[in-house]
Amino acid sequence: MMQFEIIAFEQALDRLSKRDRYILVTRLLHRRSFDEIAQELGLSYKGVTTVYYRAIKKIRKELRGEEG
């Protein structure tokens, strides 16, 4: 069952925009702060946090099989 969950997660991740995916991965895997990511991308702190939490919400909905 774990393999199917990984595949579903990868597919959900692929459906995010490039920017959203970058923010999510940079925050989770590279442990960069929202401030660092915001500065790098020329966005505000609030803008980055909004993208991050929306991306998580989208992935959760997809993994639950909910419609967009």
Secondary structure, DSSP 8 states (H G I E B T S, - for coil): -HHHHHHHHHHHHHTS-HHHHHHHHHHHHS---HHHHHHHHT--HHHHHHHHHHHHHHHHHHHHT---
